[in-house]
């Protein structure tokens, strides 16, 4: 039972991490009004906006995606540790 939850947490963390990376890459190439970019933004932006509100941009650089990736990895580690210990 808990093995399934561990796999589920890992898959979800990988999907969210991939979506964050794709969002950053697409922001360089696609218009903000492109349907693919809008779909990914609807998924990832609610996770990024609280980080952006608390952390100012440094120059022209927005480090919130990096912080989100780190947070995803930390949450994945914690959840997998909890489920593995049960």
Secondary structure, 3 states (H helix, E strand, C coil): CHHHHHHHHHHHHHHHHHHHHHHHHHHHHCCCCCHHHHHHHHHHHHHHHHHHHHCCCECCECCHHHHHHHHHHHHHHHHHHHHHHC
